[in-house]
Amino acid sequence: MEAGVLFSGGKDSALAAIMLARDYGVELNTCVFDPDREVPGVRAAAAALGLPFRKRVLGRDLLSEAVDLLLSCGYPNDAIDMVHRTAVETLAAEYAVVGDGTRREDRVPRLERSEVQHLEMTTGCSYVRPLLGYGKTEVERLCERLLVVRYGETGSIGNGDYEGEIRSALCARGIDPASFFPSRHLQSLVVALRET
C-alpha cells in the first residue's frame, strides 16, 4: 500500500518517512506555493533516504490567503495550520495513507482530532503521524542515530517548510516578517543517512 508523506526535507518528516517505509511504499511530497520554486535541497534529502519524491504546487492563491490570515490574526499559527490542512487534504485525494512528521509537542502545524476524524470519514484515507507519541528529546536521539542533519535559520538552508514562502510573501507586501515569526528559528535539512 502506498503512503504519501508530507516532506519538508527536515529531520522530523524524514524520521516519520523512515518509520512508515517499514510498512508502506512511501512517496515523499513537498508542497510549495510557487510553481516555479525549485527545492534541490529537499530533492537531495529524498534521494539520501532512497525514497521517491514529488513536488506539489498548492498555488499562489493559497499563499495569499495564508498571508491575509496571518495578518488578520497577528501571528502565523492559524495560517500555517490552514496550509497544512490543505496539503493533507491534497494527498488524501490520492493516497490511502497520508503521513507527516508532527511530534507530540508540536503546536503548529497540527490537525485536531475532530479534523482528523472528518478527513478520514470523508476521504477514506488513514492519516498517520508516527511521531505523535514521541517527545523532542527522543526524536533528536533517533535522528542523531539515523540521519546526518544540517541546521540553519528559516530561509537559509533550502528546506521545504511553508514558513519560508510565507515570509517572502510578507516581504513582497513590504511587511517585515520578523514581527510575526520568532527570531533565529532553526530549521533542519537531512543531508544523508547514517550507516547503522
TIGU-719260 format. One line per 5 residues: their letters; for each residue x negated, z, y negated of N, C-alpha, C. Coordinates in Angstrom, 1 decimal. Atoms other than C-alpha are relative to their C-alpha. Example, Ala and Ser with C-alpha at 12.3 -4.5 7.8 and 13.67 -1.06 7.14 Angstrom:
as = -0.9/0.0/1.2/-12.3/7.8/4.5/-0.9/0.0/-1.2 ~ 0.9/0.0/1.1/-13.7/7.1/1.1/0.8/0.8/-1.1
END
This chain:
meagv = -0.8/0.0/1.2/0.0/0.0/0.0/-0.9/0.0/-1.2 ~ 0.7/0.1/1.3/-1.2/-0.9/-3.5/0.3/1.1/-1.0 ~ -0.3/-1.0/1.0/-1.6/1.7/-6.2/-0.7/-0.5/-1.3 ~ 0.6/0.4/1.3/-2.1/0.7/-9.9/-0.3/1.3/-0.7 ~ 0.5/-1.2/0.6/-4.2/3.3/-11.6/-0.4/-0.3/-1.5
lfsgg = 0.4/0.2/1.4/-4.4/3.6/-15.4/-1.5/0.5/-0.1 ~ 1.4/-0.2/0.0/-8.1/3.5/-16.1/-0.6/-0.3/-1.4 ~ 0.7/0.1/1.3/-10.0/4.2/-19.3/-1.4/-0.3/0.1 ~ 1.5/0.1/-0.2/-13.4/3.9/-17.7/-0.6/1.4/0.0 ~ 0.5/-1.3/0.1/-13.8/7.6/-18.2/0.0/0.8/1.4
kdsal = 0.2/-0.7/-1.3/-14.6/10.3/-15.6/1.3/0.5/0.6 ~ -1.2/-0.5/-0.6/-11.1/11.7/-15.1/0.8/-1.2/0.7 ~ -0.7/1.1/-0.6/-9.4/8.3/-14.4/-0.9/-0.6/1.2 ~ 0.8/0.4/-1.1/-12.4/7.4/-12.2/0.1/0.9/1.2 ~ -0.1/-0.9/-1.1/-12.2/10.5/-10.2/1.4/-0.1/0.7
aaiml = -1.4/0.2/-0.5/-8.4/10.0/-9.8/0.0/-1.3/0.9 ~ 0.1/1.3/-0.8/-9.1/6.4/-8.6/-0.7/0.2/1.3 ~ 0.8/-0.3/-1.3/-11.7/7.6/-6.0/0.9/0.8/0.9 ~ -0.9/-0.7/-0.8/-9.2/10.1/-4.7/1.1/-0.8/0.6 ~ -1.1/0.9/-0.5/-6.4/7.6/-4.4/-0.4/-1.1/0.9
ardyg = 0.5/1.1/-0.8/-8.6/5.0/-2.9/-0.2/0.4/1.5 ~ 0.1/-0.4/-1.4/-8.8/7.1/0.3/1.3/-0.4/0.7 ~ -1.3/0.3/-0.7/-5.1/6.3/1.0/0.7/-1.2/-0.5 ~ -0.7/1.2/0.5/-4.2/3.3/-1.1/-1.0/-1.1/-0.3 ~ 0.8/1.1/0.6/-5.5/-0.1/-2.1/0.1/0.1/-1.5
velnt = 0.0/-0.3/1.4/-6.4/0.8/-5.7/-0.4/-1.2/-0.8 ~ 0.4/1.0/1.0/-6.4/-1.6/-8.6/0.0/0.7/-1.3 ~ 0.2/-0.7/1.2/-7.7/-0.3/-11.9/0.6/-0.8/-1.2 ~ -0.7/0.6/1.1/-5.6/-1.1/-15.0/-0.4/0.6/-1.3 ~ 0.2/-0.5/1.4/-6.8/-0.7/-18.6/0.9/-0.7/-1.0
cvfdp = -0.9/0.5/0.9/-4.3/-1.1/-21.3/-0.6/0.0/-1.4 ~ 0.4/0.2/1.3/-5.1/-2.5/-24.7/1.1/-0.5/-0.8 ~ -1.1/0.6/0.9/-3.0/-3.5/-27.7/-0.3/-1.4/-0.4 ~ 0.4/1.2/0.6/-5.0/-6.4/-29.0/-0.4/-0.9/1.2 ~ 0.4/0.9/-1.1/-5.1/-9.4/-26.5/-1.4/-0.5/0.0
drevp = 1.4/0.5/0.2/-8.5/-10.4/-27.9/-1.0/1.1/0.3 ~ 1.0/-1.1/-0.3/-10.1/-7.0/-27.2/-0.6/-0.1/1.4 ~ 0.7/0.0/-1.3/-12.7/-7.1/-24.5/-0.5/1.4/0.2 ~ 0.4/-1.3/-0.4/-13.7/-4.0/-22.6/-1.1/-0.1/1.0 ~ 1.0/0.2/-1.0/-17.0/-4.8/-21.0/-0.5/1.3/0.7
gvraa = 0.5/-1.3/-0.6/-18.0/-1.1/-20.5/1.0/0.5/1.0 ~ -1.0/-0.4/-1.0/-14.7/-0.5/-18.7/-0.1/-0.8/1.2 ~ 0.2/1.0/-1.2/-15.2/-3.6/-16.5/-1.2/0.5/0.8 ~ 1.2/-0.5/-0.7/-18.6/-2.3/-15.7/0.2/1.3/0.8 ~ -0.4/-1.2/-0.7/-17.2/1.1/-14.8/0.8/-0.3/1.3
aaalg = -0.8/0.4/-1.1/-14.7/-0.5/-12.5/-0.9/-0.6/1.1 ~ 1.0/0.6/-0.9/-17.5/-2.6/-10.9/-0.8/1.1/0.7 ~ 0.8/-1.1/-0.6/-19.5/0.6/-10.4/0.7/0.7/1.1 ~ -0.9/-0.7/-1.0/-16.6/2.1/-8.5/0.3/-0.9/1.2 ~ -0.3/1.0/-1.0/-16.2/-1.1/-6.5/1.5/-0.3/0.2
lpfrk = -1.5/0.1/-0.1/-12.5/-1.4/-7.3/0.4/-1.2/-1.0 ~ -0.5/1.1/0.8/-10.6/-4.4/-8.7/0.5/0.5/-1.4 ~ -0.3/-0.4/1.4/-9.9/-4.4/-12.5/1.0/-1.0/-0.6 ~ -0.9/0.9/0.8/-7.1/-5.8/-14.7/0.1/0.6/-1.4 ~ -0.3/-0.4/1.3/-6.8/-5.7/-18.4/1.5/-0.3/-0.3
rvlgr = -1.4/0.2/0.4/-3.2/-5.2/-19.6/0.2/0.0/-1.5 ~ -0.2/0.1/1.5/-2.0/-6.1/-23.1/1.4/0.6/-0.2 ~ -1.2/-0.7/0.3/0.6/-3.7/-24.4/0.6/-0.6/-1.3 ~ -0.4/0.7/1.2/0.8/-5.6/-27.7/-0.2/0.7/-1.3 ~ 0.3/-0.6/1.3/0.2/-5.1/-31.4/1.3/0.7/-0.5
dllse = -1.2/-0.6/0.5/3.9/-4.2/-32.0/0.0/1.5/0.5 ~ 0.1/-1.4/-0.5/3.4/-1.1/-29.8/-1.0/0.8/-0.8 ~ 1.0/-0.7/0.8/0.3/-0.2/-31.7/0.5/0.4/-1.3 ~ -0.6/-0.2/1.3/2.1/-0.5/-35.0/1.1/1.2/0.1 ~ -1.0/-1.1/-0.2/4.9/1.7/-33.6/-0.7/1.4/0.3
avdll = 0.7/-1.3/-0.2/2.4/4.3/-32.4/-0.6/0.5/-1.3 ~ 0.6/-0.4/1.3/0.7/4.4/-35.8/1.1/0.6/-0.9 ~ -1.1/-0.5/0.8/4.1/4.8/-37.5/0.4/1.4/0.5 ~ -0.4/-1.2/-0.6/5.0/7.6/-35.1/-1.0/1.1/-0.4 ~ 1.1/-0.9/0.3/1.6/9.3/-35.7/0.2/0.5/-1.5
lscgy = -0.2/-0.3/1.4/2.2/9.1/-39.5/1.2/0.9/-0.3 ~ -1.2/-0.8/0.2/5.7/10.5/-39.3/-0.1/1.4/0.5 ~ 0.2/-1.3/-0.6/4.7/13.4/-37.1/-1.1/0.8/-0.7 ~ 1.1/-0.6/0.6/1.4/14.1/-38.8/-1.1/0.4/1.0 ~ 1.0/-0.2/-1.1/-0.5/14.3/-35.5/0.2/-1.0/1.1
pndai = -0.1/1.2/-0.9/-1.3/11.9/-32.7/0.7/0.2/1.4 ~ -0.5/-0.3/-1.4/0.2/13.7/-29.6/1.2/-0.9/0.4 ~ -1.2/0.8/-0.4/3.6/12.0/-29.6/-0.3/-1.5/0.1 ~ 0.3/1.4/0.0/2.2/8.6/-30.4/-0.8/-0.3/1.3 ~ 0.7/0.3/-1.2/-0.3/8.8/-27.5/0.8/0.2/1.2
dmvhr = -1.0/-0.1/-1.1/2.4/10.1/-25.2/0.9/-1.2/0.2 ~ -0.8/1.2/0.0/4.6/7.2/-26.1/-0.7/-1.2/0.6 ~ 0.8/1.1/-0.6/1.8/4.7/-25.4/-0.2/0.2/1.5 ~ 0.3/-0.3/-1.4/1.0/6.4/-22.1/1.3/-0.3/0.8 ~ -1.3/0.3/-0.7/4.7/6.3/-21.1/0.2/-1.5/0.2
tavet = -0.1/1.5/-0.1/4.8/2.6/-21.8/-0.9/-0.6/1.0 ~ 1.0/0.5/-1.0/1.6/2.0/-19.8/0.5/0.3/1.4 ~ -0.5/-0.4/-1.4/3.0/3.9/-16.8/1.2/-0.9/0.4 ~ -1.1/0.9/-0.3/6.3/2.0/-17.0/-0.4/-1.4/0.2 ~ 0.5/1.4/-0.3/4.4/-1.3/-17.2/-0.5/-0.1/1.4
laaey = 0.5/0.0/-1.4/2.6/-0.5/-14.0/1.1/0.2/1.0 ~ -1.1/-0.3/-1.0/5.8/0.9/-12.3/0.8/-1.3/0.3 ~ -0.7/1.2/-0.2/7.3/-2.6/-12.7/-0.7/-0.9/1.1 ~ 0.8/0.8/-0.9/4.6/-4.0/-10.4/-0.5/0.7/1.3 ~ 0.6/-0.7/-1.1/3.2/-1.3/-8.1/1.0/1.0/0.6
avvgd = -0.8/-1.0/-0.6/4.9/1.0/-5.6/-0.5/1.4/-0.3 ~ 0.6/-1.2/0.4/2.5/3.7/-6.6/-0.8/-0.2/-1.3 ~ 0.7/0.0/1.3/1.2/4.4/-10.1/-0.7/1.3/-0.2 ~ 0.7/-1.2/0.1/-1.5/6.9/-10.8/-0.8/0.1/-1.3 ~ 0.9/-0.1/1.2/-3.6/8.3/-13.7/-0.8/1.2/0.2
gtrre = 0.9/-1.1/-0.1/-6.2/10.9/-14.4/0.3/1.2/-0.8 ~ -0.3/-1.2/0.8/-4.3/13.6/-16.2/-0.2/1.2/0.8 ~ 0.4/-1.3/-0.6/-5.5/17.1/-15.4/1.0/1.1/-0.4 ~ -0.9/-1.2/0.2/-3.8/20.5/-15.3/0.1/0.4/-1.5 ~ 0.0/-0.5/1.4/-4.9/21.5/-18.9/0.4/-1.1/-1.0
drvpr = -0.2/1.1/1.0/-4.2/18.1/-20.5/1.4/0.2/-0.6 ~ -1.2/0.0/0.7/-1.6/18.3/-23.2/0.4/-1.4/-0.4 ~ -0.3/1.4/0.4/-1.9/14.6/-24.1/-1.0/-0.8/0.7 ~ -1.4/0.4/-0.2/-1.2/12.2/-22.6/0.6/0.7/1.2 ~ -0.6/-0.7/-1.1/1.3/13.8/-20.3/1.5/-0.3/0.0
lerse = -1.4/0.2/-0.2/4.7/12.9/-18.9/0.6/1.3/0.5 ~ -0.7/-1.2/-0.5/7.1/15.8/-18.4/0.7/-0.2/1.3 ~ -0.6/0.1/-1.4/8.7/16.5/-15.0/1.2/-0.9/-0.1 ~ -1.3/0.8/0.1/12.1/15.1/-16.1/-0.3/-1.5/-0.2 ~ 0.3/1.4/0.3/10.4/11.9/-17.4/-0.5/-0.7/1.3
vqhle = 0.5/0.5/-1.3/8.6/11.5/-14.0/1.1/-0.3/0.9 ~ -1.2/0.2/-0.9/11.8/12.0/-12.1/0.8/-1.2/-0.4 ~ -0.8/1.1/0.4/13.6/9.5/-14.2/-0.7/-1.3/0.3 ~ 0.8/1.2/-0.3/10.8/7.0/-13.8/0.1/-0.4/1.4 ~ 0.0/0.3/-1.4/10.7/7.3/-10.1/1.4/-0.4/0.5
mttgc = -1.4/0.4/-0.4/14.5/7.1/-9.7/0.4/-1.3/-0.5 ~ -0.4/1.3/0.5/14.9/4.1/-11.9/-0.9/-1.2/0.4 ~ 0.9/1.1/-0.4/11.9/2.1/-10.7/-0.3/-0.1/1.5 ~ 0.3/0.0/-1.5/11.5/3.2/-7.1/-1.5/0.2/0.3 ~ 1.4/-0.2/-0.2/7.8/3.8/-7.7/-0.3/1.5/0.2
syvrp = 0.5/-1.4/0.0/5.8/7.0/-7.0/-1.0/0.2/-1.0 ~ 1.0/-0.3/1.0/3.9/8.5/-9.9/-0.8/1.1/0.5 ~ 1.0/-0.9/-0.6/0.8/10.2/-8.6/-1.1/0.4/-1.0 ~ 1.0/-0.5/0.9/-1.5/12.4/-10.6/-0.9/1.0/0.8 ~ 0.8/-0.8/-0.9/-4.2/13.6/-8.2/-0.8/1.1/-0.6
llgyg = 0.8/-1.1/0.6/-6.0/15.8/-10.7/0.9/1.0/-0.7 ~ -0.9/-0.9/0.7/-2.9/17.6/-11.9/-0.2/1.5/0.4 ~ 0.2/-1.4/-0.5/-3.8/20.7/-9.8/-1.4/0.5/-0.3 ~ 1.4/-0.3/0.3/-7.5/20.6/-11.0/-0.2/0.4/-1.4 ~ 0.4/-0.4/1.3/-8.8/22.5/-13.9/-1.3/-0.7/-0.5
kteve = 1.1/0.7/0.5/-11.5/21.2/-16.2/-1.3/0.3/0.7 ~ 1.3/-0.3/-0.7/-14.3/23.1/-14.5/-0.2/-0.7/1.3 ~ 0.1/0.7/-1.3/-13.5/21.7/-11.1/-0.2/-1.5/-0.1 ~ 0.1/1.4/0.2/-13.1/18.2/-12.4/-1.5/-0.3/-0.4 ~ 1.4/0.2/0.4/-16.5/18.5/-14.1/-1.0/0.1/1.2
rlcer = 0.9/-0.2/-1.2/-18.1/19.8/-10.9/0.1/-1.2/0.9 ~ -0.1/1.2/-0.9/-16.7/16.9/-8.8/-0.6/-1.2/-0.7 ~ 0.6/1.2/0.6/-17.7/14.3/-11.4/-1.5/0.1/0.0 ~ 1.5/-0.2/0.0/-21.2/15.7/-11.6/-0.5/-0.4/1.4 ~ 0.4/0.3/-1.4/-21.4/15.3/-7.8/0.1/-1.5/0.3
llvvr = -0.3/1.4/-0.4/-19.9/11.8/-7.6/-0.3/-1.1/-1.0 ~ 0.1/1.0/1.0/-20.4/10.0/-10.9/-1.2/0.2/-0.9 ~ 0.9/0.0/1.1/-23.0/9.1/-13.4/0.8/-0.3/-1.3 ~ -0.9/0.2/1.2/-21.3/9.5/-16.8/-0.8/0.1/-1.3 ~ 0.6/0.0/1.4/-22.3/8.7/-20.4/1.1/0.6/-0.9
ygetg = -0.9/-0.6/0.9/-20.7/10.7/-23.2/-0.3/-0.5/-1.4 ~ 0.2/0.3/1.4/-20.1/9.8/-26.8/1.3/0.2/-0.8 ~ -1.2/-0.2/0.8/-17.7/10.2/-29.7/0.9/-1.1/0.1 ~ -1.0/1.0/-0.1/-14.5/8.3/-29.7/-0.4/-1.2/-0.8 ~ 0.4/1.2/0.7/-15.2/4.7/-30.6/-1.4/-0.4/0.2
signg = 1.5/0.3/-0.1/-18.9/4.8/-29.8/-0.5/-0.4/1.3 ~ 0.5/0.3/-1.3/-19.0/4.3/-26.1/0.7/-1.2/0.7 ~ -0.6/1.1/-0.6/-16.7/1.4/-25.4/0.9/0.2/1.2 ~ -0.9/-0.2/-1.1/-14.2/3.0/-23.1/1.4/-0.6/-0.4 ~ -1.3/0.6/0.2/-10.5/2.0/-22.8/1.0/1.0/-0.4
dyege = -1.0/-1.0/0.4/-8.9/5.1/-24.3/0.9/-0.6/-1.1 ~ -1.0/0.5/1.0/-5.8/4.4/-26.5/-0.5/0.4/-1.4 ~ 0.4/-0.6/1.3/-7.3/6.5/-29.3/-0.8/-0.9/-0.9 ~ 0.9/0.9/0.8/-9.9/4.0/-30.4/0.7/-1.0/-0.8 ~ -0.7/1.0/0.7/-7.5/1.3/-31.2/1.0/0.6/-1.1
irsal = -0.9/-0.7/0.9/-5.1/3.7/-32.9/-0.8/0.4/-1.3 ~ 0.9/-0.3/1.1/-8.0/4.9/-35.1/-0.3/-1.2/-0.9 ~ 0.3/1.3/0.7/-8.9/1.3/-36.0/1.3/-0.5/-0.8 ~ -1.3/0.4/0.7/-5.2/0.6/-36.9/0.2/0.8/-1.2 ~ -0.1/-0.9/1.2/-5.2/3.6/-39.2/-0.9/-0.5/-1.1
cargi = 0.9/0.5/1.0/-8.3/2.3/-40.9/0.4/-1.2/-0.7 ~ -0.5/1.3/0.5/-6.8/-1.1/-41.3/1.1/0.2/-1.0 ~ -1.1/-0.4/1.0/-3.9/0.6/-43.2/-0.6/0.8/-1.2 ~ 0.6/-0.7/1.1/-6.5/2.3/-45.5/0.1/1.5/0.2 ~ -0.2/-1.4/-0.3/-5.9/5.7/-43.8/-1.2/0.5/0.8
dpasf = 1.1/-0.7/-0.7/-8.8/8.0/-42.7/0.5/0.6/1.3 ~ -0.5/-0.6/-1.3/-8.2/8.8/-39.0/-0.5/1.4/0.2 ~ 0.6/-1.4/-0.2/-10.3/12.0/-39.4/1.0/1.1/-0.3 ~ -1.0/-1.0/0.4/-7.3/13.8/-40.9/1.0/0.2/1.1 ~ -1.0/-0.1/-1.1/-5.3/13.2/-37.7/-0.7/0.4/1.4
fpsrh = 0.7/-0.2/-1.2/-7.9/13.4/-34.9/-1.1/1.0/-0.1 ~ 1.1/-1.0/0.1/-10.4/16.1/-34.0/-1.3/-0.7/-0.3 ~ 1.3/0.6/0.2/-13.9/15.5/-35.3/-0.8/0.2/1.2 ~ 0.9/-0.1/-1.1/-16.6/14.9/-32.8/0.7/0.1/1.4 ~ -0.8/0.0/-1.2/-14.1/14.3/-30.0/-0.8/-0.9/1.0
lqslv = 0.8/0.7/-1.0/-16.2/13.4/-26.9/0.8/-0.7/1.0 ~ -0.6/0.8/-1.0/-15.1/10.6/-24.6/-1.1/-0.2/1.1 ~ 0.9/0.3/-1.0/-16.7/9.6/-21.3/0.2/-1.4/0.5 ~ 0.0/1.4/-0.6/-17.6/6.3/-19.6/-0.9/0.1/1.2 ~ 0.7/0.0/-1.2/-18.6/6.0/-16.0/-1.0/-1.2/0.1
valre = 1.0/1.1/-0.1/-21.8/4.0/-15.5/-0.5/-0.3/1.4 ~ 0.4/0.3/-1.4/-22.4/4.4/-11.8/0.6/1.1/0.9 ~ -0.3/-1.0/-1.0/-21.5/6.2/-8.6/-1.3/0.7/0.4 ~ 1.2/-0.7/-0.5/-24.0/8.8/-7.4/0.0/-0.2/1.5 ~ 0.2/0.1/-1.4/-25.4/8.4/-3.9/0.2/1.4/0.6
t = -0.3/-1.3/-0.6/-23.9/11.2/-1.8/-0.2/0.0/1.5
END
